[in-house]
Amino acid sequence: MKFPSILLAAVLVATPQLAAADTASVNIALITWADEWIGPALSEPMRVAAQQGGHSPLAMFMGADIVVKAVMFGLAIASVLGWAVWAGKILQVSWANARLRRSYRKLAKTGAVKGAQAKSFSGPMRAMIRAALAEIDISDGLNKAGIKERVASELSRIEAGAARAMQSGAMILGSIGSTAPFIGLFGTVWGIMNSFIGIAESGSTSLTVVAPGIAEALLATAIGLVAAIPAVLLYNHITRVVTGYRARVGDAAALVERCLSRDLDRAERTADVPHTTPDIATKLAAE
């Protein structure tokens, strides 16, 4: 409990100091950073917007105070991060599906778990075949129904682990979609509060005094929605893709169970057939 309390106290102490920072000095720092890390393609429009003002999104961003700027910048980073996570997860699932299909076809063609080389398979099927072979070795001579039950339990855990690992990054999209509108709303409330403070200090209720600050504040909400709406849609898409991948892993587990059952039935049938061969020489001698 100490760390969250210390962090909250630090935020409460630092927020007023950050809010009191001069907008011009913050703009100079931002322009310098953009010029060093990105180049004149971004720094020059920022410099023009800071000097001339206006009602463009960039001009309103440069005219906002540091708190609203931080909210807008954080939401923009969150939006880029959401798209990057979605693209990376799509590539990851596509690659995993391709590996799973190859392993599935290979085992289906073989039709047996015994004699299979686990290292020749990839993805979850490697772990499934390794678990099935290990259980067969450990349970040698035991009832085949128990072997099937134990293998099915192990395969279900492997299936759940594969799906959980594939779902991991998608929670970032869910978090962005659920929190971005409220973060943008915080920036809007802060900007409107500053606008009312400006009205009180100037003594004028003219729209020319109020409108710029309110427009900058509403821009924070707009950026929050721009970050949140795609994040929710991308999260739903990733969830459907991962659900399809989990279904394919379930099909692979079912294939391993079928091959294992076939191997056990073959072993049982071989054990029931007598392996004695008639002694032909003895029969001939008797005749």
Protein Blocks (a to p, Z undefined) as FASTA:
>chain_A
ZZmmmmmmmmmmmmmmmmmpcfklmmmmmmmmmmmmnojklmmmmmmmmmngpjdfklmm
mmpcfklmmmmmmmmmmmmmmmmmmmmmmmmmmmmmmmmmmmmmmmmmnopaghpafklp
gcjllmmmmmmmmmmmmmgoiafklmmmmmmmmmmmmmmmmmmmmmmmmmmmmmmmmmmm
mmmmmmmmmmmmmmmmmmmmnopabfklmmmmmmmmmmmmmmmmmmmmmmmmmmmmmmmm
mmmmmmmmmmmmmmmmmmmmmmmmmmmmmmmpccbdcdfklmmmmZZ
